[in-house]
Amino acid sequence: EAGSEDIDILPNGLAFISSGLKYPGIKSFAPDKPGEIFLMDLNKDNPRAVELRISRGFDLASFNPHGISTCID
């Protein structure tokens, strides 16, 4: 809805997308909404981004994702 900041695609076709970056001097389309992480399965015929639920106890109000990367172990 307001655009993404970064994306990381795993070899299995799952894409993790960070969204909601707020940075001084850059217009924010949702200034009161916290950042989000989405998951998209690029193997599907009509892939859709699904918001991932963030665990309780995490300071979601100040979540401001800038970039994203994954590590496969």
Buried (B, 14 or more C-beta within 10 A) or exposed (E): EBEBBBBBEEEEEBBBBBBBBBEEEEEEEBEEEBBBBBBBEEEEEEBEBEEEEBEEEEEEEEBEBEEBEEEEE
